[in-house]
């Protein structure tokens, strides 16, 4: 996968503002917005604002866990920064990524 180009200061501020807005929206919707729903919505939003956005899907790295303790997570990278779902991404092994860039 080719890493998206670096972002300038204005683009990083816009991405940060979108992440903040997403965080606020999620707290007020009447359903459970899982990390996957948030990541996909954020990716669409970033691309609409002509910013690079890659959704990563990961599973827990601990292979000794029983199936009942299976964990998965989704997060979004914009440039080199995690925009949504950034908590503990190092604990997950990436199994898929989906990138896009608003042109």
C-alpha positions, 0 to 999 in steps of 0.5 A: 500500500502506498502511504498518502502524501503528507498533509499541510497544516491547514489540511491537518487542522481540517482533519482534526476538526472533522474528527472532533465533529465526529466525536460530538455527533457519535455521543448524540445519535440514538444507536450504538456507533461502533468503531467500524461505523465511525471509521467508514463515516469518517472516511467518507467525510474526509474524502468529501473534503478532499483529504486522504483517508484509509480505514484499517481493520485489525484483530487482537494480536494475542493469539492465545485468547479463546474465541469468546475473547476475540476483539476487532477494531477499525480506525482511520488514518489521514496522512500519517495521523490516526483521526478516529479510533486511535485508542490502542491501535498497536494492540491490533494486527491489521488484516485489511485496509481501504484507502481513498483520496478526494480528488 
